[in-house]
Amino acid sequence: VDDVDQVVNRMEEQYHSVINGDGIDTETREALTDLREAALTLLDSIKLTARRVIDVRTHPTTARLLAFKYYGDDQQGEAIANLNSGNVSDLSGTVQVLTE
């Protein structure tokens, strides 16, 4: 989400620098505005589906078992371990996971 926000901010800076410049005809200005609106809509939808890091509470467990409990398979165990200082075999308390 932070990466998408950075893209939006950069795009807005560029849009305003171009749209406020001299020598842009009305047709081009309208086309740029339409393109900007379409891009913002797309980027907003990407943010809605972006995975986020959240905190969950757990009893002592392994990263793979927590991944299985949270996602339905153990394939994300390594990602959970990476989010939690590489600890694969002893997770407990507040642990970070990715939303689906």
MODELLER restraints for C-alpha pairs under 7 A, 6 or more apart:
rsr = mdl.restraints
at = mdl.atoms
rsr.add(forms.Gaussian(group=physical.xy_distance, feature=features.Distance(at['CA:1:A'], at['CA:47:A']), mean=5.50, stdev=0.5))
rsr.add(forms.Gaussian(group=physical.xy_distance, feature=features.Distance(at['CA:1:A'], at['CA:50:A']), mean=6.39, stdev=0.5))
rsr.add(forms.Gaussian(group=physical.xy_distance, feature=features.Distance(at['CA:4:A'], at['CA:43:A']), mean=6.72, stdev=0.5))
rsr.add(forms.Gaussian(group=physical.xy_distance, feature=features.Distance(at['CA:4:A'], at['CA:47:A']), mean=6.93, stdev=0.5))
rsr.add(forms.Gaussian(group=physical.xy_distance, feature=features.Distance(at['CA:19:A'], at['CA:29:A']), mean=6.36, stdev=0.5))
rsr.add(forms.Gaussian(group=physical.xy_distance, feature=features.Distance(at['CA:51:A'], at['CA:98:A']), mean=5.98, stdev=0.5))
rsr.add(forms.Gaussian(group=physical.xy_distance, feature=features.Distance(at['CA:51:A'], at['CA:99:A']), mean=5.14, stdev=0.5))
rsr.add(forms.Gaussian(group=physical.xy_distance, feature=features.Distance(at['CA:51:A'], at['CA:100:A']), mean=5.96, stdev=0.5))
rsr.add(forms.Gaussian(group=physical.xy_distance, feature=features.Distance(at['CA:52:A'], at['CA:98:A']), mean=5.34, stdev=0.5))
rsr.add(forms.Gaussian(group=physical.xy_distance, feature=features.Distance(at['CA:52:A'], at['CA:99:A']), mean=5.31, stdev=0.5))
rsr.add(forms.Gaussian(group=physical.xy_distance, feature=features.Distance(at['CA:53:A'], at['CA:96:A']), mean=6.25, stdev=0.5))
rsr.add(forms.Gaussian(group=physical.xy_distance, feature=features.Distance(at['CA:53:A'], at['CA:97:A']), mean=5.55, stdev=0.5))
rsr.add(forms.Gaussian(group=physical.xy_distance, feature=features.Distance(at['CA:53:A'], at['CA:98:A']), mean=4.56, stdev=0.5))
rsr.add(forms.Gaussian(group=physical.xy_distance, feature=features.Distance(at['CA:53:A'], at['CA:99:A']), mean=6.38, stdev=0.5))
rsr.add(forms.Gaussian(group=physical.xy_distance, feature=features.Distance(at['CA:54:A'], at['CA:96:A']), mean=5.51, stdev=0.5))
rsr.add(forms.Gaussian(group=physical.xy_distance, feature=features.Distance(at['CA:54:A'], at['CA:97:A']), mean=5.58, stdev=0.5))
rsr.add(forms.Gaussian(group=physical.xy_distance, feature=features.Distance(at['CA:54:A'], at['CA:98:A']), mean=6.17, stdev=0.5))
rsr.add(forms.Gaussian(group=physical.xy_distance, feature=features.Distance(at['CA:54:A'], at['CA:99:A']), mean=6.84, stdev=0.5))
rsr.add(forms.Gaussian(group=physical.xy_distance, feature=features.Distance(at['CA:55:A'], at['CA:94:A']), mean=6.06, stdev=0.5))
rsr.add(forms.Gaussian(group=physical.xy_distance, feature=features.Distance(at['CA:55:A'], at['CA:95:A']), mean=5.45, stdev=0.5))
rsr.add(forms.Gaussian(group=physical.xy_distance, feature=features.Distance(at['CA:55:A'], at['CA:96:A']), mean=4.51, stdev=0.5))
rsr.add(forms.Gaussian(group=physical.xy_distance, feature=features.Distance(at['CA:55:A'], at['CA:97:A']), mean=6.37, stdev=0.5))
rsr.add(forms.Gaussian(group=physical.xy_distance, feature=features.Distance(at['CA:56:A'], at['CA:94:A']), mean=5.48, stdev=0.5))
rsr.add(forms.Gaussian(group=physical.xy_distance, feature=features.Distance(at['CA:56:A'], at['CA:95:A']), mean=5.32, stdev=0.5))
rsr.add(forms.Gaussian(group=physical.xy_distance, feature=features.Distance(at['CA:56:A'], at['CA:96:A']), mean=6.23, stdev=0.5))
rsr.add(forms.Gaussian(group=physical.xy_distance, feature=features.Distance(at['CA:57:A'], at['CA:93:A']), mean=5.14, stdev=0.5))
rsr.add(forms.Gaussian(group=physical.xy_distance, feature=features.Distance(at['CA:57:A'], at['CA:94:A']), mean=4.49, stdev=0.5))
rsr.add(forms.Gaussian(group=physical.xy_distance, feature=features.Distance(at['CA:57:A'], at['CA:95:A']), mean=6.09, stdev=0.5))
rsr.add(forms.Gaussian(group=physical.xy_distance, feature=features.Distance(at['CA:58:A'], at['CA:92:A']), mean=5.22, stdev=0.5))
rsr.add(forms.Gaussian(group=physical.xy_distance, feature=features.Distance(at['CA:58:A'], at['CA:93:A']), mean=5.20, stdev=0.5))
rsr.add(forms.Gaussian(group=physical.xy_distance, feature=features.Distance(at['CA:58:A'], at['CA:94:A']), mean=6.52, stdev=0.5))
rsr.add(forms.Gaussian(group=physical.xy_distance, feature=features.Distance(at['CA:59:A'], at['CA:92:A']), mean=5.01, stdev=0.5))
rsr.add(forms.Gaussian(group=physical.xy_distance, feature=features.Distance(at['CA:59:A'], at['CA:93:A']), mean=6.21, stdev=0.5))
rsr.add(forms.Gaussian(group=physical.xy_distance, feature=features.Distance(at['CA:60:A'], at['CA:90:A']), mean=6.22, stdev=0.5))
rsr.add(forms.Gaussian(group=physical.xy_distance, feature=features.Distance(at['CA:60:A'], at['CA:91:A']), mean=5.41, stdev=0.5))
rsr.add(forms.Gaussian(group=physical.xy_distance, feature=features.Distance(at['CA:60:A'], at['CA:92:A']), mean=4.30, stdev=0.5))
rsr.add(forms.Gaussian(group=physical.xy_distance, feature=features.Distance(at['CA:61:A'], at['CA:89:A']), mean=6.85, stdev=0.5))
rsr.add(forms.Gaussian(group=physical.xy_distance, feature=features.Distance(at['CA:61:A'], at['CA:90:A']), mean=5.76, stdev=0.5))
rsr.add(forms.Gaussian(group=physical.xy_distance, feature=features.Distance(at['CA:61:A'], at['CA:91:A']), mean=5.27, stdev=0.5))
rsr.add(forms.Gaussian(group=physical.xy_distance, feature=features.Distance(at['CA:61:A'], at['CA:92:A']), mean=6.37, stdev=0.5))
rsr.add(forms.Gaussian(group=physical.xy_distance, feature=features.Distance(at['CA:62:A'], at['CA:88:A']), mean=5.71, stdev=0.5))
rsr.add(forms.Gaussian(group=physical.xy_distance, feature=features.Distance(at['CA:62:A'], at['CA:89:A']), mean=4.36, stdev=0.5))
rsr.add(forms.Gaussian(group=physical.xy_distance, feature=features.Distance(at['CA:62:A'], at['CA:90:A']), mean=5.45, stdev=0.5))
rsr.add(forms.Gaussian(group=physical.xy_distance, feature=features.Distance(at['CA:62:A'], at['CA:91:A']), mean=5.78, stdev=0.5))
rsr.add(forms.Gaussian(group=physical.xy_distance, feature=features.Distance(at['CA:63:A'], at['CA:77:A']), mean=4.75, stdev=0.5))
rsr.add(forms.Gaussian(group=physical.xy_distance, feature=features.Distance(at['CA:63:A'], at['CA:78:A']), mean=6.96, stdev=0.5))
rsr.add(forms.Gaussian(group=physical.xy_distance, feature=features.Distance(at['CA:63:A'], at['CA:80:A']), mean=5.96, stdev=0.5))
rsr.add(forms.Gaussian(group=physical.xy_distance, feature=features.Distance(at['CA:63:A'], at['CA:81:A']), mean=5.72, stdev=0.5))
rsr.add(forms.Gaussian(group=physical.xy_distance, feature=features.Distance(at['CA:63:A'], at['CA:88:A']), mean=4.91, stdev=0.5))
rsr.add(forms.Gaussian(group=physical.xy_distance, feature=features.Distance(at['CA:63:A'], at['CA:89:A']), mean=6.24, stdev=0.5))
rsr.add(forms.Gaussian(group=physical.xy_distance, feature=features.Distance(at['CA:63:A'], at['CA:91:A']), mean=6.68, stdev=0.5))
rsr.add(forms.Gaussian(group=physical.xy_distance, feature=features.Distance(at['CA:64:A'], at['CA:74:A']), mean=4.88, stdev=0.5))
rsr.add(forms.Gaussian(group=physical.xy_distance, feature=features.Distance(at['CA:64:A'], at['CA:77:A']), mean=4.08, stdev=0.5))
rsr.add(forms.Gaussian(group=physical.xy_distance, feature=features.Distance(at['CA:65:A'], at['CA:74:A']), mean=6.46, stdev=0.5))
rsr.add(forms.Gaussian(group=physical.xy_distance, feature=features.Distance(at['CA:67:A'], at['CA:73:A']), mean=6.32, stdev=0.5))
rsr.add(forms.Gaussian(group=physical.xy_distance, feature=features.Distance(at['CA:67:A'], at['CA:74:A']), mean=4.97, stdev=0.5))
rsr.add(forms.Gaussian(group=physical.xy_distance, feature=features.Distance(at['CA:67:A'], at['CA:76:A']), mean=5.54, stdev=0.5))
rsr.add(forms.Gaussian(group=physical.xy_distance, feature=features.Distance(at['CA:67:A'], at['CA:77:A']), mean=5.09, stdev=0.5))
rsr.add(forms.Gaussian(group=physical.xy_distance, feature=features.Distance(at['CA:68:A'], at['CA:74:A']), mean=4.46, stdev=0.5))
rsr.add(forms.Gaussian(group=physical.xy_distance, feature=features.Distance(at['CA:80:A'], at['CA:96:A']), mean=6.81, stdev=0.5))
rsr.add(forms.Gaussian(group=physical.xy_distance, feature=features.Distance(at['CA:80:A'], at['CA:97:A']), mean=5.57, stdev=0.5))
rsr.add(forms.Gaussian(group=physical.xy_distance, feature=features.Distance(at['CA:81:A'], at['CA:87:A']), mean=5.16, stdev=0.5))
rsr.add(forms.Gaussian(group=physical.xy_distance, feature=features.Distance(at['CA:81:A'], at['CA:88:A']), mean=5.05, stdev=0.5))
rsr.add(forms.Gaussian(group=physical.xy_distance, feature=features.Distance(at['CA:83:A'], at['CA:96:A']), mean=6.10, stdev=0.5))
rsr.add(forms.Gaussian(group=physical.xy_distance, feature=features.Distance(at['CA:84:A'], at['CA:95:A']), mean=6.77, stdev=0.5))
rsr.add(forms.Gaussian(group=physical.xy_distance, feature=features.Distance(at['CA:84:A'], at['CA:96:A']), mean=6.39, stdev=0.5))
